[in-house]
Amino acid sequence: MTHAIPVPLPSALVDHHAVDLERKYTDGWGVRVDDVATTPTGEMYALHGVHRHTYGVADDEPDPAKAHFGYSLVTRFAPDGTPLATAVSGQSAYRGRNRTTTFGGPTTGLGEDLCWAKGLCVLPDGTLAATGPGDQTHLVTADLTALTARHRAPLSSYDDGPRDPFASWISTTPAGRLLCTTGEYGLYNYANLLANIVSVTDQPLTPTSKPTLRALASMEAEPVKHTEADLRPDVLFDGRPVGMDRRPRPSLAEHLIGADPTARRWDWHDARLGRPAVVREDLFVVPVFGHVYRGGSRGQRFAFVLVSDEGEVVGRLGGMDLYRDSPFTGFCFEIAADPAHERIYHLNRYGLFAWTATGVRAQRLDLEDKRYKLLKHFTLVDCTPAGELILVHRTQHLLLRIPCPAALGALGQTVEDALRSYAKERTALKRQWQPVNWHWIDSTAPLHRL
């Protein structure tokens, strides 16, 4: 089995912009991997991006070797990790300076609204859904050759423009339903659109039809200054559009305050909703984390709440210390679940955690242990239908694939073996790819401009 897989940049992009791969990111450029999605047949898709903005260069600089740029990319991989194709789209923040081309070809754009797509999901029919802030959802064909639908809403309630949003995060259940989060204006009196509603849909999302979402839970029950214009006809609670005074109660914040006698109301004020994960067809886990402070938030409250597909809060993941196991260090709020085995996983800078579907912690691998210390450099992004954990190295742009054992008691040995194999494979990949400063360049896979 292949454990290490590079996430490459297209050579055409690097050559067109004369990208200096030795240049430090502090000089105004960067590459990052945002998300990974997998198919039941073992293929993988990676959502990643690259940007450059150099001080002293004019916004309308015509020379591509000097001009600012920003691109969202989706790369498709075969089950053995071979890149099959890459789709690239100019981001609107940079396309405003050159609206008609993406290093020589036409583009429409993943990452509209001056932001970047953050989530990736393979829908039951094989279509790829790229999602991001503003409940923007872009549908892309499985072969990455065409953008087939786009849904968006203004990021601010003060903005005019088309209002046809769908979701900021999407995950699929084993039966093919969609678990989504959607945003609302007025959360904590903010004018921005912030994720607040967890919902599920029974109908498919297709290029020609947008399904109705049934609201299961809200993070904050009383966003302020709502008007009829803020109602979402496609997001329903008790058969009526969510908005105004209509949303699931008690909210997750209200539940967490009521369930913990030591909690105070302001402990969950200005909280944020993370990406939910599917534990099984009728059970989901929803990350909620408290306010982030400039001076540091380690020790601040967080919770991973278990919610049924009827909107009932049935528990939370246990066995984590607010300070010793804090996900606020490095902002590691990602959660992954394996519906086939009804397990839940979380990785932060202090440990790799595993739970059963009841919320009982079954394993904690301490990252201070030299056997697992390498995991500090990774972010957990997905759990495949086959039960493999997919992690991304934050600086080396490599995917790490870890097969989860039949018994969680063997997780430590499995991770240790995978890390050992990963180190050997990484050495072989360096000889094969000859990366520059951990930037992998591919000139073989077809390149499609969206």
C-alpha positions in Angstrom: 0.0 0.0 0.0 1.2 3.5 -0.8 1.3 5.8 2.3 2.9 9.0 0.8 1.4 10.9 -2.1 2.7 14.3 -3.4 0.2 17.1 -4.1 1.8 18.7 -7.2 1.7 22.1 -8.9 1.2 22.0 -12.7 4.4 22.8 -14.5 2.5 25.1 -16.9 1.5 27.3 -14.0 5.0 27.4 -12.5 6.6 28.2 -15.9 4.0 30.8 -16.9 4.5 32.8 -13.7 8.2 32.0 -13.4 7.6 30.9 -9.8 10.7 30.9 -7.6 10.2 27.7 -5.7 13.1 28.5 -3.4 11.5 31.8 -2.3 10.3 31.9 1.3 6.5 32.1 2.0 7.2 35.2 4.1 8.1 37.0 0.9 4.5 37.0 -0.3 3.6 33.7 -1.8 2.5 30.3 -0.6 1.1 26.8 -1.4 -1.4 25.0 0.8 -3.7 21.9 0.7 -7.2 22.6 2.0 -9.1 19.4 1.8 -9.1 15.8 0.4 -12.1 13.7 -0.7 -12.1 10.1 -1.7 -14.4 7.8 -3.7 -15.6 4.3 -2.9 -13.3 3.0 -5.7 -10.2 4.5 -4.0 -9.7 7.6 -6.2 -8.8 10.8 -4.4 -9.2 14.5 -5.0 -7.1 17.2 -3.4 -8.2 20.8 -3.1 -5.2 23.0 -3.0 -4.1 26.5 -3.9 -1.2 28.8 -4.8 -0.9 32.5 -4.6 1.7 35.3 -5.0 1.5 38.9 -4.0 4.7 40.9 -4.0 5.1 44.3 -2.4 6.0 47.0 -4.9 4.4 45.3 -7.9 1.4 47.1 -9.5 -2.0 45.5 -9.4 -2.2 45.7 -13.2 1.3 44.4 -13.9 1.1 42.7 -17.4 4.2 40.6 -17.1 3.1 37.2 -15.7 6.6 36.6 -14.3 6.0 39.6 -11.9 2.2 39.8 -11.6 0.2 38.8 -8.6 -1.8 35.7 -8.9 -4.0 33.3 -7.0 -5.4 29.9 -8.2 -7.6 27.2 -6.7 -6.7 23.7 -7.9 -8.3 20.3 -7.7 -6.1 17.3 -8.5 -7.4 13.8 -9.1 -5.4 10.8 -8.1 -5.7 7.1 -9.0 -5.9 4.6 -6.1 -2.2 4.1 -6.2 -1.5 7.9 -5.9 -0.7 8.6 -9.5 -2.0 12.1 -10.6 -4.7 11.7 -13.3 -5.7 15.3 -13.9 -5.7 18.8 -12.4 -8.4 21.5 -12.7 -7.3 25.1 -12.2 -9.3 28.3 -11.7 -8.3 31.8 -11.1 -9.5 33.4 -7.9 -11.6 36.5 -8.2 -9.3 38.6 -6.0 -6.7 38.3 -8.7 -8.9 37.8 -11.7 -10.1 41.3 -11.3 -6.7 42.4 -12.7 -6.9 40.0 -15.7 -10.5 38.8 -15.9 -10.4 36.7 -19.0 -7.4 34.3 -18.6 -5.8 31.8 -16.4 -2.2 31.7 -17.6 -3.3 31.6 -21.1 -6.8 30.1 -21.0 -10.4 31.2 -20.1 -11.7 30.7 -16.6 -14.9 31.2 -14.5 -13.7 30.5 -11.0 -13.7 28.3 -8.0 -13.4 30.6 -5.0 -15.8 33.4 -6.0 -16.5 36.3 -3.6 -12.8 37.1 -2.9 -12.4 33.9 -0.9 -11.0 30.4 -1.5 -12.9 27.1 -1.6 -12.2 25.2 1.6 -14.2 22.0 1.4 -14.4 19.1 -1.1 -17.0 16.3 -1.3 -17.7 13.5 -3.8 -21.4 13.3 -4.3 -23.1 9.9 -4.7 -23.2 10.3 -8.5 -19.5 11.0 -8.7 -19.8 14.7 -9.2 -17.4 16.8 -7.1 -18.7 19.6 -4.9 -16.3 22.3 -3.8 -17.6 24.5 -1.0 -16.6 27.6 0.9 -17.6 30.6 3.0 -20.7 32.3 1.9 -22.4 29.0 1.3 -20.9 28.9 -2.1 -21.0 25.5 -3.8 -19.4 24.7 -7.1 -20.1 21.4 -8.9 -17.4 19.9 -11.1 -17.5 16.8 -13.3 -15.6 13.7 -12.0 -13.0 14.0 -14.7 -12.4 17.7 -13.8 -13.2 18.9 -17.3 -16.2 21.2 -16.6 -17.8 23.4 -14.0 -21.5 22.4 -14.1 -23.2 24.6 -11.4 -22.4 27.4 -9.0 -24.3 28.6 -6.0 -23.3 31.6 -3.9 -24.5 34.4 -1.6 -22.9 37.7 -0.6 -20.5 37.3 2.3 -22.0 40.5 3.9 -25.6 41.4 4.5 -24.7 44.9 3.1 -23.7 43.4 -0.3 -26.0 43.3 -3.3 -25.8 40.6 -5.9 -27.1 37.2 -6.8 -28.4 35.2 -3.8 -28.5 31.5 -4.7 -26.5 29.8 -1.8 -26.3 26.2 -0.9 -23.8 25.1 1.8 -20.4 26.0 3.2 -19.6 22.3 4.1 -21.0 19.1 2.6 -20.5 15.4 3.6 -22.3 12.4 2.4 -24.0 9.6 4.4 -23.7 5.9 3.6 -27.2 6.1 2.0 -26.2 9.1 -0.1 -27.9 11.9 1.9 -26.1 15.2 2.3 -25.0 16.5 5.7 -24.4 20.3 5.4 -23.8 23.5 7.3 -25.3 26.8 6.2 -24.7 30.4 7.3 -26.8 33.2 8.7 -26.3 36.9 9.0 -26.5 38.6 12.4 -24.6 36.0 14.4 -23.4 37.8 17.5 -24.4 41.0 15.7 -21.9 40.4 12.9 -23.0 41.5 9.4 -21.0 38.7 7.8 -22.4 35.3 6.9 -21.3 32.8 9.5 -22.0 29.0 9.7 -24.8 28.4 12.1 -27.1 25.6 10.9 -26.5 21.9 10.6 -28.9 20.3 8.2 -29.5 17.1 6.2 -31.2 16.6 2.8 -32.9 13.5 1.3 -32.8 14.7 -2.3 -29.6 14.8 -4.5 -27.7 17.9 -5.4 -27.4 18.0 -9.2 -26.3 20.7 -11.8 -30.0 21.3 -12.5 -31.6 21.0 -9.0 -30.9 22.2 -5.5 -32.5 20.1 -2.7 -34.3 21.3 0.4 -32.3 21.1 3.6 -33.9 20.0 6.9 -32.3 21.9 9.8 -31.2 19.7 12.7 -29.3 22.0 15.0 -28.2 25.6 15.4 -25.1 26.8 17.0 -26.6 30.2 18.2 -30.4 30.4 18.6 -30.9 34.1 18.3 -29.0 36.0 15.5 -30.1 39.6 15.6 -31.6 42.0 13.1 -33.1 39.4 10.9 -35.7 40.4 8.2 -37.8 38.5 5.8 -35.0 39.0 3.2 -32.7 36.8 5.3 -35.0 33.7 5.1 -33.7 30.7 3.2 -36.5 29.0 1.3 -34.3 25.9 0.8 -33.4 25.5 4.5 -36.4 24.5 6.6 -37.2 23.9 10.2 -40.6 22.3 11.0 -41.5 22.9 7.4 -40.8 26.7 7.5 -37.8 28.6 6.3 -35.0 29.1 8.9 -34.6 32.7 10.0 -36.1 35.4 12.2 -37.1 33.4 15.3 -37.3 30.0 13.6 -34.4 27.6 14.1 -33.7 24.5 16.2 -33.8 25.0 20.0 -32.1 24.6 22.3 -29.1 25.6 20.3 -25.8 23.8 20.7 -24.5 26.6 22.8 -27.5 26.5 25.0 -27.2 22.7 25.4 -23.5 23.0 26.3 -24.2 25.6 28.9 -27.0 23.6 30.4 -25.0 20.3 30.4 -22.0 21.7 32.2 -22.6 23.2 35.6 -19.2 25.0 35.5 -19.9 26.7 32.1 -20.9 30.3 32.0 -22.8 31.9 29.2 -19.9 33.9 27.9 -17.8 30.8 27.7 -19.7 30.0 24.4 -20.3 33.6 23.2 -18.8 34.2 19.8 -18.4 30.4 19.3 -17.8 28.9 15.9 -19.2 25.8 14.1 -16.8 23.4 12.6 -17.3 20.9 9.8 -19.7 18.0 10.9 -18.8 14.4 10.2 -21.0 11.4 9.5 -20.6 8.7 12.2 -23.4 6.5 10.8 -26.5 7.1 8.7 -28.5 8.5 11.7 -25.7 10.0 13.8 -23.4 13.0 13.2 -20.6 14.7 15.2 -20.5 18.5 15.2 -17.4 20.5 16.3 -18.1 23.6 18.3 -15.3 25.8 19.6 -15.3 29.0 21.7 -14.0 32.5 21.1 -10.4 32.7 19.8 -8.4 35.3 21.7 -5.4 37.2 20.4 -3.3 36.3 23.4 -3.9 32.6 23.0 -6.9 30.4 23.5 -5.4 27.2 24.9 -7.8 26.1 27.7 -10.8 27.7 26.1 -13.9 25.6 25.8 -14.6 23.3 22.9 -16.9 20.3 22.3 -17.6 17.6 19.7 -21.4 17.1 20.0 -23.2 14.0 18.8 -26.5 14.9 17.0 -29.0 12.4 15.6 -30.7 12.8 12.2 -33.8 13.9 14.0 -32.0 16.9 15.6 -31.6 15.3 19.1 -28.3 16.0 21.0 -27.4 12.5 22.2 -24.0 13.1 23.7 -20.5 14.4 23.1 -17.0 13.0 22.7 -15.4 12.5 26.0 -11.9 12.0 27.4 -10.3 15.3 26.4 -8.8 17.9 28.7 -9.5 21.5 27.9 -5.9 22.5 28.3 -3.8 19.4 27.9 -5.6 18.3 24.7 -6.6 21.8 23.4 -7.3 21.9 19.6 -6.8 25.7 19.8 -3.0 25.2 19.5 -2.6 25.4 15.7 -6.4 25.6 15.3 -6.9 21.9 14.8 -10.7 21.5 14.9 -11.0 18.9 12.2 -12.9 15.7 12.9 -13.1 12.6 10.7 -15.5 9.6 11.0 -15.6 6.1 9.7 -19.3 5.1 9.2 -18.4 1.6 8.1 -16.9 0.9 11.6 -18.7 3.7 13.5 -15.5 5.3 14.7 -14.5 9.0 15.1 -11.0 10.4 14.9 -9.4 13.8 15.8 -5.8 14.9 15.5 -4.3 18.0 17.1 -0.8 19.0 18.2 -1.1 16.9 21.4 -2.6 13.6 20.3 -4.4 11.4 17.9 -7.8 10.5 19.4 -10.3 7.7 18.5 -13.8 7.2 19.9 -16.6 4.8 19.5 -20.0 6.0 18.2 -21.2 6.4 21.8 -18.6 9.1 22.5 -16.3 6.9 24.6 -12.6 7.6 24.0 -11.0 4.4 22.9 -7.5 5.6 22.2 -5.2 8.6 22.6 -1.7 8.5 21.0 0.5 11.1 22.7 2.4 13.1 20.2 5.2 13.6 22.6 6.0 10.0 22.2 8.8 9.8 19.6 7.0 7.1 17.7 4.1 9.5 16.9 5.9 12.9 17.0 5.9 13.2 13.2 2.1 13.6 13.3 2.5 17.1 14.8 3.2 18.3 11.2 0.0 16.8 9.8 -3.7 17.9 9.5 -6.4 15.3 9.5 -8.6 15.8 6.5 -10.7 12.7 5.7 -11.5 9.1 6.4 -12.1 7.0 3.3 -15.0 4.6 2.7 -12.4 1.8 3.2 -11.6 3.1 6.7 -8.2 4.8 5.9 -7.2 8.1 7.6 -6.0 10.8 5.2 -3.6 13.4 6.6 -1.8 16.3 4.9 1.7 17.5 5.8 1.4 21.2 6.2 4.8 22.2 4.8 5.9 19.3 2.6 2.6 19.0 0.6 2.3 15.3 1.0 -0.7 13.1 1.8 -0.3 10.4 4.4 -2.7 7.4 4.1 -3.1 5.3 7.3 -5.2 2.1 7.3 -7.2 1.9 10.5 -7.0 -1.5 12.3 -9.9 -3.7 13.0 -9.4 -3.2 16.7 -8.7 0.3 18.0 -6.2 -1.2 20.5 -3.9 -1.8 17.6 -4.1 1.8 16.4 -0.7 2.8 17.9 1.2 0.0 16.1 -0.6 0.7 12.9 0.3 4.4 13.0 3.9 3.6 13.9 4.2 1.2 11.0 2.6 3.8 8.6 4.9 6.5 9.7 7.9 4.3 9.2 6.7 3.4 5.7 5.9 7.0 4.9 9.5 8.1 5.7 10.9 5.5 3.4 8.4 6.3 0.6 9.1 10.1 1.0 12.8 9.4 0.4 12.0 7.5 -2.8 9.6 10.2 -4.0 12.3 12.8 -3.5 14.6 10.9 -5.9 11.8 10.4 -8.4 10.2 13.9 -8.4 13.3 16.0 -7.5 11.1 18.6 -5.6 12.4 22.1 -4.9 11.9 23.1 -1.3 9.2 20.4 -1.0 7.3 21.7 -4.0 6.3 18.9 -6.3 5.9 19.7 -10.0 3.9 17.6 -12.5 4.0 17.9 -16.2 2.3 14.6 -17.2 -1.3 14.9 -15.9 -3.8 16.7 -18.2 -4.6 20.3 -17.1 -8.1 21.6 -17.3 -9.0 25.3 -16.9 -12.4 25.8 -15.3 
